[in-house]
Amino acid sequence: DTCSCRDRTIAHFETRRKTVSEGETIRQHIYKSAVQMGCFIDVLVNDATDKREALQTCKELPVDVSHLEIAFGLVPDAATTCSQALPCSESWLSHEYGAKAWHNRAPAAACAACDTKVAGTPT
């Protein structure tokens, strides 16, 4: 039914959000390390008089990783109640097509219900 479909989809979204968030943190650390390594290399190849101070500056270098932050947004509230008819059921077809004034002149084609399993949903 509609509610179990929504529940499965939300669970799938939350699982993916967790996985992607973990990867996001790793990518941020890798990016920060790469920027700092570039700074260290610059210090080593340049003729800086105080390499110790320059290397310390690299260690404390603030690195902006905001471009690597992912905004997931929120799961929207359910727009309908759980009693809503599923697509392709008799009540859904009647409501969406049969009750319309134009239905007799342009009837709906055969309806095929969608797969109820969300792609990639952990089992």
N, C-alpha and C positions, 0 to 999 in steps of 0.2 A: 504494500500500500504506500501512499504518499509519505507518511511519517517514517516508515522504515527506510524508504529510499533516502529521505533527507538525513536521517540518522547515520546511514552508511556513508553518505557523501560527506557529512561533517567529520566523521571519524577518519575518512580518507584524507580530507583536508588537514586535519590536525596532525596526522601521522607524517604527511608530507612537510608541513610547516616545521615540525621538530627536526626532521632529517635535514632540510635545507638550512635551518638555523644553525645546526651543528657545523655544516659545511661553510656557512657564512663566517663564523668565528675563525675557523681554520684559514680561510682565504684572507681575512683581515690580518692575522698574524703573519702569514706568508708575505703579504704586500708590505707590511711594516718592516719585516726583516730584509726584504729586497731593497727598500729605500735606504735603510741603515747601512746595508752592505755597500751600496753605491757611494754613500758618504765615506765609509771607511776606505774604500778604494781610492777615492779622490784625495783623501788625506795622505795615503801612502805614495801616490804618484806625484803629488805636488811638493813644492819646496817650502812647506810650512816650517817656520822656525820652532814652534812649540807643538810637536805632533801629539804629545800627551794631552794637552788642552783641546786640540782639535778632535782627537779620538773620543774624549769625554763628551764633547759637544755632539758627536754622532750618537753616542749611547743615549743621550737625553733628548735627541731630536724628536720634536712632536710630529707625528705622522697622521695626516687626515685620512681616515678610512670611511668617511661618511658616504662616499660614492659606492661603497661596497655593502651598505646597509640596505636590507630588503624590507619594504613596508608590505606586510601581508594583509592588512585591513582586518575587518571583523566579519564574522559570519552574520549575514543579515537575519533579522527576525523572520520567522515563517510568515509568508504572505497569505496563506490560506489555512484552513483547519484540516485536520487529518481525515475528515470525512469527504474530502474532495474526491471525485471520481478519477480513476486512472485513465490516461489517454487510451483510446480505442475500445474502452468499455462501452456498453450500450448507453448508459446514462451520460457519459462524456460525449459520445457522438450525437446524442439527442440534443444536449445543451449547446454544444459548439457548432453543430450543423443543422440538425433536424428542425430546431425551433426557429431558424432564421427564415425570413420571408423569401430569400433568394434560393433556398435549398431545392425547390422543385425544378427551377430553371438551370441550376448548376449543382447537382448532387456531388457529394464528396466521393473521392475514389476510395478503393479498398484501403483499410487502415491496418498497419502492421505495428504492433506494440514493440517498444524498444526493449533491449536487453535490460534486465533488472540489476545486473552486477555492474558496479562502477569499474571501469578499466583500471587495472593496477591496484585494486583494493586488496590489502593483505587478508589472507584467509586463515 
